[in-house]
Every structure is written in structure tokens, then in C-alpha cells.
Amino acid sequence: MTGYTENNVVILRDFDTVFDLTNDIELWPQLFTEYEKAEVLERNGNEVLFSLTTYPEGDRPSRTWVSRRLIDKPGKQATAERVEKAFPFKDMKIHWTYEELPQGVGVVMTWMQKFEIHDECKWTTEQMESFLNRNTRVQMRAIKEKVEAWSAKTLTTNAV
């Protein structure tokens, strides 16, 4: 059974800042609370192959996987898919969209996740959807706070 989640957050920064920071994979350990390490393995134009490692949490061990991300700034979107299938997912596809609010007051960032859980996962698809919805909202709040607070000096030294 295929699972699906969709969540969004309004970030009160200009489009370029929001898009550039949230698509700078090497910054993800600073933006997300769950990633201990993010490593770019290969870049080819707007395509990035990268590895993510999470922090261990409770009874969940640290997990590492490789994903491929297509970054489409003119189209105001990015898509990703896990290349290495990592438990608890058989498949995971993510689509991020960015909608500029009028007069440049901010950006609505939306994440859609489409996935299949591994046959040996103890959770149902519905339980995984619930977990992903909760976790995504936590991550989006963290990203919102950090991007809105990011200083102009930091932006010029770290942005894409």
C-alpha cells in the first residue's frame, strides 16, 4: 500500500533565500534537527546525489541512505528519491514546492512524501503517515525558525 503525506509552512523570507538555503544539502544538519550528517557525493547540473545520516533517537538507531535530488529553481520545486532503499521504506519519493506570497512577504514551502513501507516494518502505512506528518511538522518549524533568523552575513558565505 502506498502512503502519502503533505505538509506546508510559511517562511517569512524572500524566495531566493528560502529556496537556496533549503536546497543547500550541506547545510541540512544546521537546518533540520534530525540529520547528523549530510554529504554531497556527486553534482551534475541541477542533480545532486547525497548521503544523509540521522541522529539515533530512543530505540531507533541512526540511519544512513543515499538519495538523488533534482533542483528546479525556475520551476520553484525540488524532487528527491532514495537511491539506496533503507528500512523502514521500500520506496520514498519527496516533492517540495515553493509558492511566493504577494509582495515578497514570504514563501509557502510544501513537502509531499509518497512511500511504501518495508514488508518487515512493524508499522502500518497509516501509522507511518502519522509519524511522518508529526516529524515533518517538527522539521518544518525548525527550518522556518532557522531560515527566518539566518543573518545576511551567514547567507553570503554559505548559500548556494
N, C-alpha and C positions, 0 to 999 in steps of 0.2 A: 504494500500500500504506500502511495506517495503522500508525504506530508508537506505542508505549506505554511509559512508564516509571512506576515507583512507588518512592518512597524515603521514609524517615522518620528522625526524630531525636527524642530525649528531651531536653527543655529543663527544667532544674530551677528553674522559677519557677511562680508561680500562673497559672491560666488567663487571668485578665483582663490581666495584664501581657504574657504571650506573645501573646495574640490582638491586643491593642491595638497593641503595637509592630510586629508583623509585618504588620498591615493599615494602618499609617500610611505610605502610599506615599511621602510627602515625606521620610521617614526612610530609605528604602531605600538611598540612596548611603552611609549610615553603617552599615547592617546587612549589605549584600551587598558583595562585593569587585569585582563586575563592572560595577556601574552607576555611571557618572559623574554622571548627572543623572536625576532623576525629577520630573516636573511634572504636577500635577493640573490638568486642563483644564476639568473640569466635575464638580459633585457634584449628585446628585438622590436624596435619601434615602440608601439604602444602596448606591446605584450610583455608581461613580466612573469617569470617563473620564480616562485619563492617558497621558503620553508617557514612554518610557524610552529612555535613551541609554547604550550600553555604552562602556567604555574600548576603544581599539584594542588588539589583542593579537597579537603575532607578525605573521603575514601577513594576519590578519583585521582589516579596517578597523572603525572604530566603526560601530555600527548604531543606528538610531532607529526606533521604531514606536509606534503608539497601541493601547492595549488598554482594554477595559471590564471592570471588576471588580464583582461583586456580593458584598457583605459581609454575612454572616448570622451575627451573634454568638450569638443564641439557639440556632441550629442548629449552632453550632460548626464553621462551614465558610465558605469563600470560593471563588468560581469566577471565572475570567477567560477572555477570548477576545481574540485580536488582532483589532482592527477594521481596521487597515491591514495587509494581508498583506505581510510583509517577508521577503526572501530570507534564509535558505535554506528558509523554510517557506511552503507554500501555505495551511496552516491550523495553528493551535495553540490548544488548549484546556487549561486548567490547573484542577485542583480541589485545594484544600487542606482538610484536615480536622484537627481538634484534639480529642484524647481526653485528658480529665483523668485523671491517675493517682490511686489511692486516697490519701486523707488529704492531698490537695493538694500532694504532693511534686514534682509536675511535670506536663508535658504532652507527649504524643506528637503531634508535628506531622508529617503525611503529605502529600506532594505527588504527585499523579498528573498526568502530561502525556500528552495524546493529540494526535498531529500527523500531518501529511502533508508530505513534503519537496517542494520545488520541482522541476519536471522538469529544470531546468538545474543542479541541485546535483550536485556530483561524488561525494557520499557516498550510500551505500545507506541504506535505512531502518534496517538493523541497525547500521551504523556511526554513524548519528545517535543511535540509542538508547544505544549505548555511550558516546558523547561526553556526551550529556545525563545519563546516570547518573553519570559521573565528575564533571562540573561541578556537578550538583545536590548531590552529597555534599560537595563543597568549600564551596558556598554555605551548606548547612545547618550545617556545622561552624562557619563564620564567624558565622552568625546565633546559633547556640547560645551560643558564647563571648561575643558582644556582649550578648545579652539577659540571660544569667546575670550578667554583670558590670555591667549598667546600674545606675547609682545611683538611689536613691529620689528625690533632688533633680532629676535629669535627667528621670525618669519624670513627675513632676508638671508640668514645664514643657513637655514635648514630646509626651506621649501623646495619643491620640485622645480 
